[in-house]
Amino acid sequence: MDITEQINIFITENYKEYVEECFIKDQPFIIDFEMLEQKDPELTDKLLDDPETVLYFFNKILKELAPTSAKDNRIYARFKNVPGSRLINIRDLRSKHLHKFIKVRGLIKSSTSVRPQTTEMIFECPNCGAKISVIQTGMKLTVPTTCECGRRGQFKELEKRFIDVEHIILEESPEEIEGTQAQKISILLKDDLIASSLQKTIQPGSKIELVGALQEVPIILTTGGRSVNFDFQIDANNVTPIEYEFEDIKITQEDENQIFDAAKDPELFKKLRESIAPSIYGYGKIKEALVLQLFSGVRTVLPDGTVRRGDSHILLIGDPGVGKSMLLMQIATLAPKARYVSGKATTGAGLTATVIRDELIGGYALEAGALVLTNKGIVLIDEFDKMSEDDRSAMHEAMEQQQISISKANIQATLKAQTTVLAAANPKFGRFDSRRSVVEQINIPDTLISRFDLIFIIQDIPNKTSDEALAAHILTVHKSSENMFKTPFNKEFIRKYIAYARAHIKPELTKEAMEEIKEFFTSLRARYEQQEGEKTIPISARQLEAIIRLSQAAAKMRLSNKVEARDARIAIELEKYSLRQVGYDYETNQYDIDKIVVGSTAHQRSQNMVFTDEFFALLKLNKVIKRKDIEKLAEKIGLHKQKADQIVDDLKKEGRIFEPKPGELQEI
């Protein structure tokens, strides 16, 4: 029995009515692979070994079976339920898999807009009038060279037949590669695979599973010739969108039992903290915050469509050599889905998204960056302060709205970026000065700093007791590294524990937890009315939402669907610890959130205003002020000379004063 007869029998016996329905509704003809394997194992083997030929005859017979009323509709055979045995990791694809029916999965790294591609061209011979059909299979247009009548070349083009084509790049998922370099492969989607119903799921950052035939694509050299090397490409037969979740980790029943047992442990939080970066001494509060960041809060969509993110963003600012980078790398190995990037080598496009020119089918392609590819995961950005201003500004929308909008070339798109950010930065003056604001000391705009839920300062301050403990810790690590790294939980268990909690636990605030958070927020805000002189705002609504997210994460950690008062207290302690480091005015001994939000405290702004008023009063009296007099005025008010010079320079930029002679200032 030949292949056409096999296919005909299989379709008529199992899908006769379905064929007519697909043509009338103009929808793909979906075949259950398991049914094919059960009904005709021989035909199944042929499909796996020679998919191009089998699929050609499937589509040909479908066309022959089309009802008269829908003859013009193009219907293709698409296979579903292809067994996992055909699933091959992108990095494991080899030449032995060429022209075989395979299954792969991964993230869409980039996608082009849809382009028409000719599949067949019909030419006419000017001598005899014969029509010559040429099937277009390669990358280059093929034309007939001779006719049966003997004519060579110069044939008249009569007709072209087109299909729609989209080119995507598929990349391995972070949870499958565990820190190694992700491999990529080119995918070609045709006709009904790029229907409008699928376009929402086939975009950069989406996770898909597809089946198709692996093909070789020639590499064109700069000279125009073809290389002896080839690239892999998959001609897709069917695409299945996969919900891209942070929790894509296999958890057995035994794993679940261990997870439940750990959740009952009253020292769970302490054990998780001790399991993070054991080679790094200290940083207990910071490690606690990182534990909660891994569990995340609950994303909420309000009735009016407003979205409240559940991810907690954390910024580490520290002196050189205090272990910030090591902390980030450790979190990258613990998180079920993570990407580590360096600010020095990262552009805004590499973090968010960009438009690139596609070499395969022409036009432009939308390429996703780390924040999109790590959707529902965590991205770790080292040397955050070394990124350019344009690159950092691209992160504003991603960190708060958790989406990335792009409008370049002919592409307008909005991509999901529900990603947690853990960043590390160095002070621009070398060492961090706790008496100066964060905004003054790092090269990051205040609008971006304010989007972080927690900011921690790591300072290298000599202290005999802590230095002895640090030295002992490091020496012990070098002496007996094997015993030193025995932690309460291993990395694999932590990954599974976090994955389970994030997949199954969606805690809600209890009345007791709400009262605990409300009391902290209102009592701190009440200090505004109690202050005399310059009034400072101790805390804002952003910190309130940060506390809620951290409280939810603490409940998730316990595998509880209720946020209790103890969870709220954990979150409040971490927020207070962070505020004490970056939002505390040591001159007034008050919390002042403006130190983070605008880069100066209420007391400093008051001093600046007094200095400016005194400065202009002196100008009106003397007409001219010398630079040396500025230092005396600053000293009188209690303002640093450097700050006074900065105010004067700003007044010059604003055009309120000018310097007719070096060292002399006049009002305009």
N, C-alpha and C positions, 0 to 999 in steps of 0.2 A: 504494500500500500504506500503510494507516494505521499509527500508532505501535504499537498493541497487537499487530498482526500481525507487525510487525518484531521486536518483543521476544520474542514467542512462538516464532517461527522460530529466533532466535538461541539461546534457552535450550534448546529441545528438540534442536537439532542439536549443541550443544556441551556442555551441562551436564545432560542429562536424568537420568542416574543420580546426579549430584552433588546435584541438588535433593532427591531422596528421602533421601539420606544426611544432608543438613543439617537436614531436618525431624525425622528420627528422633533424631539426636544433639543437636538443639536448638542449632545453632551457626550463625554468620553465613554468608550465601551470598556468597563472595568471587569477584568477577569480574575477570579479567585485562583491564585497559584496552587493552593492546596487542592482545589477541585481538579485542576488540570493534572496534578501529580497523581491523584487517586484514579481518575478516569483513563488517563493515557500516559503512563510513565515514560514510554519511548519518546513521545512528542515533548515531554518535559525535559528529557536529557538533550534533545536537539536544541531546545530553546536556550538551555544553559550553555551549551557548547558553541552554538552558532546563532546568536540572537538576531543579527542583521537579516539573515535569510528567513528565519521563522517569522519575525515581525513583519517583514515585507509581504509574505504570503497571507498572514492574518489580516493585514490591512487591505490586501487585494480582494480577498474573499468577502470581507465586510462590505466592500464597495459593490460587489456583485449581488449581495443580499439586500442592498438598500431598497426601500420602497420607492415607487415611482415618484411620489409626491415630495421626496426629500433626497433626490439623487445628487443635488449640488452640495449637500452638506458633507464636510470632510470629517470622518470619524476614525479614530485610531484605537487599536487594542492597547490597553494599559493594564499592568498586572499589580495586584495587591497581595498582601499576606505572603510575601516572599520570605522563606525561612531564615532564621538567624544564622544558619550555617553559611549563607552566602554573604553575610556581613563581613566586610574587610576594612580594617583601619586604613585611612588614607596613606599613612607612612609605610604600610605593608604592601602597597600595590607594586607589582613587578611585571615584567614582560610576559610571563606565563599567563597573566590574567587578560592579556589583549584579546579582544573580540570574544570575550566571555560575558555572560549575564551576571552582574555583580550588584551588591547593595552597599551603600556607604551612608554615613551620617556626619553632620558637622554644622558649623555656623556659617552663614553667608557673610563673607568678608566684603564683597563688592558686587554690584549688579548694574547692568547697563539698562538703557531704555530699550523698548522693543523695536526691532528693525525687520524690514522685509528681506527675505532671502529667496533667490530663485532655485527651484528644484528641477525644473525641466525647461528647455528652450527648443522651439520648433523653427527650423530654417527651411527655405525653399530654394531649389536649384534653378537658376535663371535659364538653363539650357533645356531641361526636360520637364520642369515643373514639379519634380518629386519633392515630397516633404520629408525632412530629416529631423528626427527627435533625438536630442542629446540630454541625457540625465546628468544633472550637475551634482557631483558628490564631493569634490574637493574644495579647497579655499579659493582656487583660481577658476575663472570662467573658462569653460571648455567649448570650443566651436568645431564643427565638422571640417575635415580636411579634404575629403573626396566624396564624390557621388557615384552611384552605380553606372551612370552614363559616361563616366570618365573625367568629368570636370573637377578641377582642383581649386579650392578656395573661392572667396568672394561670394558667399551664399547670403541670401536675403533673410533677415530676421523677421519672422512672422508673429511669434507669440512667446510670452514668458509666463510661467506658472510659479506663484509665490507661496511661501509659508511665512508665518511670523516667528522670529527668533529672538531669544534673550540670552545673554552670556553672563554667567555668575561665577564667582570664585568661592569655593567651599573650603573652609578651614577647620582643622580639628578643634573640638571643644576643650576648654581649659581643664575640665574635670577628668578628661581621658588622657591627658599628656603629663599631668603632675609636674609642671615646672619646666619641661623641655620645650624646645622650639616647635611651634605648631607648623605642621605641613599643610600644603594647599593643593587643590586640584581644580582644573577648569571644567565647567559644566555647561552644556548647551541645552537649553529648553526650547521646545518647538510647539507651535500652534496652540492646541487646547491646554498645554501645561502653563501657558502664560495668560490664561483667561482672567478677566477682571476679578473674579471671585477668589483667585489665588494670589493676586498681586499684593494684598494686605499682609500675607504671611511670607511671601518671597521678597524680603527686603533685607538690607544689611542689618546684622544682629539677630536675625531669626534663625532658629534651629530647625533643620529639616532632615528627613531621611529619604533617600531616593534609590531607585533601581534603574539600571540601564546597561548599555554596552560600552565597555572600555575600548577606546580607540587611541591610535597614535596620531599626533599632529606634527607635521614637519616644522623645524625651526629654520626660518629664513635668515640667511647671513646678510651682513651689511653690503656685500657685493651683489646681492640679488639671488645668489645660488642657494641651494638647500644643504643644510648641515647633515652629517651622518647621524647626529643625535636627534631624538624626537621628544616631544612632550606628551604627557598623558592627557586625555580628555574623555569625559563621559557624555555620551549621547543619551540623555535622560529618557526613560520610558514612563516613569511615574514618580511623583513627588508627594511626600506626606509631611505636612507641617507637624513639628513636635513642640509642645508647650515648653518653652525654654525656662526651666526652673533652676534655682540655686541648689535644689535638693536631688539632683540626678545621681544618686549613689545607691547602689544595691545594698539593702539591709535585710539580713536573714532573720528568722525567728529567734535564733540564738543571740544575734546582735540586739534585737528588741528587748529580750530578757535582761541583758547586761545593761542596757540603757535605762530600763525601769528601775533596776537595782541601784544604779548610780544616782538617779534622780532622788531617791529616798535618803541619800547620805546627807546628814546635816552639814558636813564639811565640803559639800560639792563645789561651792564657789572658790573656796581656798585651794582645793585640789586642781581645779581648772586653771586658776591663776598660777600655781606652781608648775603646771605642765607647759606653760608658755615661755619659750626662750629660757630654759633653765641655765644656759651658759652665761646669760646676762645677769649680773648681780643687782638685786634691789628692784626699784621701780614698781613696788607693790600696787599702788593706786592706779598707775598707768596700765599695768597688766590687767587689773580688774576691769578697767574701761574697755580694753581691747577684747576681753572675753564677752562683754555685753554687746560690743559692736558686731562681733561675729554672729550672735543670735538675732540681732536686729529687733526693732519694734514692729508695729502693725501698720501697714499702709491702709489709709482710710479714704474712701470716696464719699463726700458729703452729698445730701440730696440735691444741692444746687450745682453739682458737678465739680466743686472744689476738691482738690486732692491734697491730703496731708501725708507727706512721706513718712515711711517707717524706718528708714536708714539713718544711722547716726554717723555723722562725719567727724573725724578727729584729726587734729593738727599737732604734730610734735615739733617744738622749736628747741634747739639745744646747741650747746657749745660743740666744737669739733671733737670727734673721738669718744662720744659718750654712748654709742651703741644704737643710734636711731636707725641706721640702715639695717643693722642686724635684726632689730625688732620687726621691721617691715618684711624682711625676707622670711623670718620665722612665721609670721602671720600668713604669708603666701603659701607656705607648706601646710598650714592648718585649715585654711578655708576651703570648703568643697569646690569653690569656683573663684579664682583670683588671677590677677595679672599684675606683674611688677614692672614699672617703667621708671626711667630716670628723667628728671626735668631737663638735664643738660642735652639729652639726645631725643627729646620729645617735642613735637610741634603741636599746635592746636588741632591740626588735622589728624595727627597720630593719636590724640586723646579723644577727639570728638568725631568728626567726619569730614570728608573732603570729596571733591570731584576730580576724577582722573580720566585721561583719554584711554579708551579701550582699543587695543591693537588687533583683536580678533575680528570683531564685526564693525569696528568704527564707532564714531560718536563718543559720548561721555558715559562714565560709570560712576556710581555713588559708592565710595569706599568707607566702611565704618572704622572708627578708631577704638581705642581701648575701653572707653566708657560705655560704648554701645555693645561691643563684643562681650563685655563682662556684665551685661544686663542681669539684674538680680544676683550679682556677685559682689566682689570687693576689688577695687583697683588701688594699688599701692604706689604712690608717687614720691620717689626720693628726689632730693634737691629741688623741691617745689619752688623755692625762691629763684632758681636759675632759669626758669622759663621766661620767655619774653612776655611783655604786657599783652600783646594780641592773643597769645596762646592762653594766658590765664583768663582773659575776658571771655573766651569761648566756653569756659567752665561754669559761668554764672547760671545759665539756664539749666545746665545738666545737674547741678548740685541742688537746686531748689525745686524747679518744675519737673526734674527728672525726665527730661526729653531734650532732644537736640534738633533744632530747626535749621535747615540748610536751603539756600537759594543761590545756586551758582550755575553758570552756563544755561542749559535748558532743563535743569533738574530742580524741582521744589519738593522737599520731603520733610517729614517729621519722624524722627527715630526714637525708640524707647531707650532710656538710659537710667533705669531704676537701680542705680549702682551706688554702693557705699564707698566713700573715699577716705583713705588713711594716708596722710601726707606728712612729710618731714622736711624741715627747712633749717637753715643756719642763720644766725644773726649777721647782718651785713657789717657790723663793727667787730666781728670776731668772737666776742664774749657777750653774753646777755646781761643787761643791766635791769634788775627788777624794778628800779625806781623810774624807768622810762617806759613808755607805752610800747606794746607789741608792734603797732603800726609804724612807729619811728624806727624800729630796729630790724625789720625784715622787709624785703623788697616785694611785698604783696599788698595790693590795694585793700583798704578797710572794708569795702563792699564784699570782697571775697572772703576775708577773714571772718566776717560776721555770719557767714553761712556754715561755719564749723560749730558743732554742738559742744565739743570740748576742746580746749587748747591747753596743752601741757608744756611746761618749761623744764628742760633737763639741763641743769648747771653742773659744771665740774668745779666744785668748791672744796679746797683742801680741808679735811677734818680728820684728826688722828684716829678716832674710833672707827668711823666709816672707811677710812683708807686702809686700816689694818684688816677689816673684814673683807674689803674688796681684794686686797692683795692675797689673802688666804684663799679666797674663792678661786681666783685666777690660777694660783699655784696648784690647787687641788685639781682643777680641770686638766692642767697639763700633766700632772702626775698620774692620775687614774681617770682618764676620760670615760671609760666604759661604765664604771660605777656612778660617776657624777651625773650622767644623763638618764638615770632611772627615775622617771617621773610617775606621779600617781596614775596618769592616763597616757597611753601612747597616742601618737598622731592619728593613726588610722581610726581609733575609737573616737577621738574628739571630732574628727570629720563626720563620722556616722552620727554621733550624738547631735551635732549642730544641724546636720541635714534632716534628721528626724524631727527635731524641735521646730525647725522652720517650715517643714512640710505639714505638720499636724497640729501645731499649737497656735491659736489665735486668741491671746488673753484679752479680757475686758477689765476695765477699772472697777474696783469695788468702792463702796461708799467710804470705807476706812482709808483706802489709798488716796482717794480724791481729797478727803479732808486733810490728810498729811501734806499733800502737795500744795493745796490751797493755803494752809496755815504758813508754810515756808514762804510762799510767794507773797502773800499779803503782809506778813510781818516784816519782810525785808523791804517791801515797797513803802510801808508805813514810816520808815525812817526818813523818807523825803519830807514829810510834814514836820518831823521832830527837829530837823536841822535848822541851824541859824546861819545867816550869811549865805555863801554859795551853796545851793542845794544840788545834791547829786542824785541821779537815778540809779538805784542799786542793781536792779534786774529788770529785764524786759520780757515781753511775751515769747520771744524766741527761746529764751532760756527755759521758760515754762514748758514749751513744746518739747525741748530737748530732754527735760526731766521725765515727761510722759513717755517718750520713746525708750529711754533707758529703763524706766520702771517696767514697761512691757517686756523688754529684753530679759530683765531679771526674772520675771514670771515664766517666760519661755524656757529659761535655763532650768527651772525647777519642773518643767513639763506641766505647768499649771495653767488652766484657762482663765484664772482669776488673778488680777494684779492686787496683791495684798499690801498692807501698810509697810511691811518689812521690805518689800521690793521698792516702794517709793523712797524709803529711808536710804537704801543703797544708792539710788539715783541721785538723791539730794546731796549725800556726802561727796559723791564724785563731782557734782556741779559746784559745790562749795570749794572743793579742793582746786578745781580749775579756776574759778573766779578769784580765789585768794592769790593765785599766781599771776593772772593777767588782767583782772578787773578790780584791783584794790588800789586805792589812792593812799600811799603811805604818808603824805603830807597832812591829810585830814583824817586818816584812819577810818575811812569809809569805803564801802563797795561803790564803784562807779562804773557802770556798764559802758559809758561813753569812752572809756579808756581803750575799749576794744572796737566799738562801733565807729567812732570818729577820730580816734588816735590821740585824744587829749581829755583830761579830766575837767570837771566843772571848775575846779580851783585854778587850773592852768589857763582855761579860757577867760576866767575873771581877771587873772594877772595880765593876760595879753591885752584885754580891753583897757585896763587901767594904764598899761604902758603906752598904748596907742593914744589914749586921751591926753596923757601927760606929755607925750612927744609932740603932738600938734599944738598944745598950749604953749610949749617952749618955743616952737617954731613961730607962732604968732607974736611972741614977745621979742625974740631975737632975730627973726627973719632967716637966720642961718644957724644950723646945728652942725658941729664938727663930730666926726666919727668917735673921737675919744670921749665926747660928752655922753654918748649913748651908753657906754659902759657904766658911767656914774649913775645915770637914770635907772638902768637895769638893777644896779646894786641897791639903790634906794627902795625899789619896789620889791626886791627879792626874786628877780628873774635872772636866769642864767644868761651870760653874755651871748652864748651861741644862739639861744632862742631869740634874744633881742635883735641880733643881726639878721636872723631869718625873717622876723616881722618887718624890719626895715626893707629888706630885699623884696618882700612880697608887696609892700607899699609902692616900691619903684615899679614893679611889674604891672601893678594896677593903674599906674599913671597918676598917682596922687602926689608923689614927690619926685624930684630929680636931683642929679648930682652935677652941678655946673663945673665944679673943680673937684679933683680927687680929694676925698676926705671931708667934703662940705655938702650938706643937704639942704634943699629949699623946697617949699610947697609950690605946687603948680597953680 
